[in-house]
């Protein structure tokens, strides 16, 4: 058999395996804080920022710490390794990606959903369609 065909096949198989492993590592499922605590693996938790509780940035550790309430109304402390995300105060919901450990949710990524500036008055749209 031709050596070029064998080398090409091996390279393709290696890239397929690498792609599958990368995909499985990036595939993070949604969970609430209770499931995150049980699983111990990286998950995404959707919820809202608890504005009544303290939120702060620890400059020594470069961590943003805040409290979040998930969709089941469970509140947990979230520790994010990084600065406070842009538009955090305006967010209508927050998604924290990370894992639960040491009595808190340690996030590696935070996504915020802000109210759309394009939402308008729906009554004006309905009137224009009549």
C-alpha positions in Angstrom: 0.0 0.0 0.0 1.2 3.5 -0.7 2.8 5.2 2.3 1.1 8.5 1.5 -2.3 7.0 1.8 -1.5 5.5 5.2 -0.1 8.7 6.5 -3.1 10.6 5.2 -5.5 8.2 6.8 -3.7 8.4 10.1 -3.7 12.3 10.0 -7.5 12.2 9.3 -8.2 9.8 12.1 -6.1 11.9 14.6 -8.0 15.1 13.6 -11.4 13.3 13.9 -10.5 12.2 17.4 -9.2 15.6 18.4 -12.4 17.2 17.0 -14.6 14.8 19.0 -12.7 15.4 22.2 -12.8 19.2 21.7 -16.5 19.1 21.0 -17.3 17.0 24.1 -15.2 19.4 26.3 -17.1 22.4 25.0 -20.5 20.9 25.3 -21.7 22.3 28.6 -25.3 21.4 29.7 -27.7 23.6 31.6 -28.4 22.8 35.3 -29.6 24.6 38.5 -27.4 25.0 41.5 -28.6 21.8 43.1 -27.6 19.7 40.1 -24.3 21.6 39.7 -23.5 20.7 43.3 -24.4 17.0 42.7 -22.6 16.7 39.3 -19.3 18.3 40.3 -18.6 19.0 36.6 -18.8 22.1 34.4 -22.4 23.3 33.8 -24.3 26.4 32.9 -26.6 27.9 35.4 -29.2 30.5 34.3 -30.6 32.9 36.8 -30.8 36.5 38.0 -28.4 38.7 40.0 -29.5 39.2 43.6 -29.0 43.0 43.7 -29.9 43.2 47.4 -26.8 41.2 48.4 -23.2 42.3 48.3 -21.3 42.2 45.1 -17.6 43.2 44.9 -14.4 42.9 43.0 -11.4 41.5 44.9 -8.4 43.1 43.4 -5.8 40.9 45.1 -7.4 37.7 43.7 -8.8 39.3 40.6 -12.3 37.9 41.3 -15.7 39.3 40.9 -18.1 37.9 43.7 -21.9 38.2 43.6 -25.0 36.3 44.5 -27.3 34.7 41.9 -30.7 33.1 42.1 -31.3 30.2 39.7 -34.7 29.3 38.1 -35.6 27.2 41.2 -35.1 30.3 43.4 -32.0 28.9 45.1 -29.4 31.6 45.9 -25.7 30.9 45.7 -22.5 32.8 45.9 -20.8 33.0 42.5 -17.0 33.6 42.3 -15.8 34.6 38.9 -12.1 34.7 38.0 -12.0 38.0 36.2 -13.6 41.5 36.2 -17.2 42.3 36.3 -18.8 41.8 32.9 -19.9 44.9 30.9 -23.5 45.9 31.4 -23.8 43.6 34.4 -26.1 46.1 36.2 -28.5 46.3 33.3 -28.8 42.5 32.9 -32.2 40.9 33.0 -30.7 37.5 33.3 -27.3 35.9 33.9 -25.7 32.6 32.7 -22.7 31.4 34.7 -20.6 28.6 33.3 -18.4 26.8 35.8 -18.6 24.2 38.6 -19.7 24.1 42.2 -17.0 23.6 44.8 -16.1 24.7 48.3 -19.6 25.9 49.1 -19.8 28.3 46.1 -20.2 28.3 42.3 -16.9 29.0 40.7 -17.6 30.6 37.2 -15.1 30.6 34.4 -17.4 32.6 32.1 -20.4 34.9 32.6 -23.0 35.8 30.0 -25.5 38.6 30.5 -28.7 39.2 28.8 -29.7 42.9 28.6 -33.0 44.4 27.6 -33.1 45.0 23.9 -32.9 48.6 22.8 -34.9 47.6 19.7 -38.1 46.5 21.6 -40.7 49.1 20.9 -44.3 49.8 21.6 -46.2 46.8 20.2 -49.5 48.8 20.2 -48.0 51.2 17.6 -47.0 48.3 15.4 -50.5 46.7 15.6 -52.1 50.0 14.7 -49.9 50.4 11.7 -50.9 47.0 10.4 -54.6 47.8 10.4 
